[in-house]
Amino acid sequence: MLSLFLMLLDDENDKLTFEMLYSKYKDAGLRRALRLLNNNQFDAEDALQRAWVTVYRNFDKLKTKNEHVIATYLFETIKYKAIAVASDNKKWGTETEKMISEEFENVSDDLLFEICAKEKQETINKVFCNLDETYRDVLIFHFLNGLSIKEIASQIGVNEKSVWTKLYRGKKILADKLKKVGIVNE
């Protein structure tokens, strides 16, 4: 898998940085995925692969961040990809709900880095979990799973305008709620 990502990167420095990150975190990432998916090797590898694809897609934003922020992003992405794999396999239930109720710090692409560096994860978890399910699901599909508006519309069976509206409103509602609890995107 690493060789595919390296082939897709143009800049030699980017290749070296990505290779270093991959080498450093691949084993820990697999252990996390295995733990989240009850030691199911196949599902864990699937979740991990999806997570690395998301890291690759967002690499331009990530490469300017410090390693701690990138690692946090990777492990949170692994968690949400594990949720997606469990959901895909119709295993949605108490274990997945437990994962969702764990600490949540990925709110949006830009706000993610601010939150990781500044705020308590418990507060963000409470705010996010209290969002209406419709908005929460669309935000997860878009920001954590990296799906486009068209892909989300196809997946949940609504039109693209409806997805765009839910995404826009969900981000606004989330930002307002976070602001009320003292978490501000400065």
C-alpha positions in Angstrom: 0.0 0.0 0.0 2.8 2.4 0.9 4.3 2.1 -2.6 1.0 3.2 -4.2 0.9 6.4 -2.0 4.5 7.2 -2.8 3.8 6.8 -6.5 1.0 9.3 -6.3 3.1 11.9 -4.4 5.0 14.2 -6.7 7.4 16.0 -4.3 10.4 14.0 -3.0 10.1 15.7 0.4 6.4 14.7 0.6 7.4 11.1 -0.3 10.0 11.0 2.5 7.6 12.6 5.1 4.7 10.2 4.2 7.0 7.2 4.2 8.4 8.2 7.7 4.8 8.6 9.0 3.7 5.4 7.5 6.6 3.4 8.9 6.3 5.0 12.3 2.6 4.5 12.8 1.5 1.5 10.7 1.9 -1.0 13.5 0.4 1.2 16.2 -2.5 2.0 13.8 -3.1 -1.7 13.2 -3.1 -2.4 16.9 -5.7 0.4 17.4 -7.9 -0.9 14.6 -7.7 -4.5 15.9 -8.7 -3.3 19.4 -11.6 -1.3 18.0 -12.8 -4.2 15.9 -12.5 -7.0 18.4 -9.3 -8.4 16.9 -10.9 -9.1 13.5 -7.8 -8.9 11.3 -9.6 -8.5 8.0 -11.8 -5.6 9.3 -8.9 -4.0 11.0 -6.8 -4.0 7.9 -9.8 -2.6 5.9 -10.2 0.3 8.5 -6.5 1.0 8.5 -6.3 1.1 4.7 -9.3 3.5 4.6 -7.6 5.7 7.2 -4.3 5.9 5.2 -6.3 6.9 2.1 -7.9 9.7 4.1 -4.5 10.8 5.4 -3.2 10.8 1.8 -6.1 12.9 0.6 -5.5 15.5 3.3 -1.7 15.3 3.2 -1.3 18.8 1.8 -3.0 20.2 5.0 -1.3 17.7 7.3 2.3 18.0 6.2 2.6 21.5 7.6 1.4 20.3 11.1 3.6 18.9 13.8 3.9 15.2 14.2 1.6 15.1 17.3 -1.3 16.6 15.5 -0.7 14.3 12.5 -0.7 11.3 14.8 -3.8 12.4 16.6 -5.5 12.9 13.2 -4.4 9.4 12.1 -5.7 7.6 15.2 -9.0 9.5 15.2 -9.4 8.7 11.5 -8.7 5.0 12.2 -11.4 5.1 14.9 -14.0 6.5 12.5 -13.0 4.2 9.7 -13.4 1.3 12.1 -16.9 2.5 12.8 -17.5 2.7 9.1 -16.3 -0.9 8.6 -18.4 -2.1 11.5 -21.4 -0.4 10.0 -20.7 -1.8 6.6 -20.6 -5.3 8.1 -24.0 -4.8 9.8 -22.3 -5.0 13.2 -23.6 -1.7 14.3 -24.6 -1.9 18.0 -23.4 -1.3 21.4 -19.7 -1.6 20.6 -19.9 0.9 17.8 -22.0 3.3 19.9 -19.3 3.0 22.6 -16.7 4.0 20.1 -18.8 7.0 19.1 -19.1 8.1 22.7 -15.3 8.1 23.2 -13.4 11.3 22.9 -14.2 13.2 19.7 -12.0 15.9 18.4 -12.5 15.9 14.6 -15.1 18.6 13.9 -14.0 20.0 10.5 -10.8 20.1 8.4 -9.6 23.5 9.6 -11.0 23.4 13.1 -9.6 19.9 13.7 -6.0 21.1 14.3 -7.1 23.9 16.6 -9.2 21.5 18.7 -6.5 18.9 18.9 -4.1 21.5 20.3 -6.4 23.4 22.6 -9.5 21.7 24.0 -10.6 19.0 26.3 -12.0 16.0 24.3 -14.8 15.3 26.7 -16.4 18.7 26.0 -16.3 18.2 22.3 -17.6 14.6 22.7 -20.7 15.9 24.6 -21.4 18.6 22.0 -21.0 16.4 19.0 -23.0 13.5 20.5 -25.9 15.9 21.2 -26.1 17.0 17.6 -29.1 15.8 15.7 -28.3 12.5 14.1 -29.0 13.8 10.6 -26.3 16.5 10.9 -23.9 14.3 12.8 -24.1 11.5 10.1 -23.5 13.9 7.2 -20.6 15.5 9.0 -19.0 12.1 9.7 -19.5 11.0 6.1 -18.0 14.2 4.7 -15.2 15.1 7.1 -14.1 11.8 8.5 -14.9 9.4 5.7 -13.9 11.9 3.0 -17.0 11.4 0.9 -18.2 14.1 -1.6 -21.7 15.6 -1.4 -22.7 13.5 -4.4 -21.4 10.3 -2.7 -23.2 11.1 0.5 -26.4 11.7 -1.4 -26.1 8.4 -3.1 -25.3 6.6 0.1 -28.2 8.0 2.2 -30.7 8.2 -0.6 -31.4 12.0 -0.8 -30.6 14.7 -3.3 -27.3 16.6 -3.3 -29.0 19.9 -2.4 -30.4 18.3 0.7 -26.9 16.9 1.7 -25.3 20.3 1.1 -28.0 22.0 3.3 -27.5 19.4 6.1 -23.7 19.8 5.9 -24.0 23.6 6.0 -26.5 23.7 8.8 -24.6 20.9 10.7 -21.3 22.8 10.6 -23.1 26.0 11.7 -24.9 24.3 14.6 -21.8 22.5 15.7 -19.7 25.7 15.6 -22.4 27.6 17.6 -22.6 24.9 20.2 -18.8 24.7 20.5 -18.7 28.5 20.8 -21.3 28.3 23.7 -19.0 26.0 25.6 -15.9 28.1 25.1 -14.3 26.4 22.1 -13.7 29.0 19.5 -11.9 28.7 16.1 -9.4 31.6 16.5 
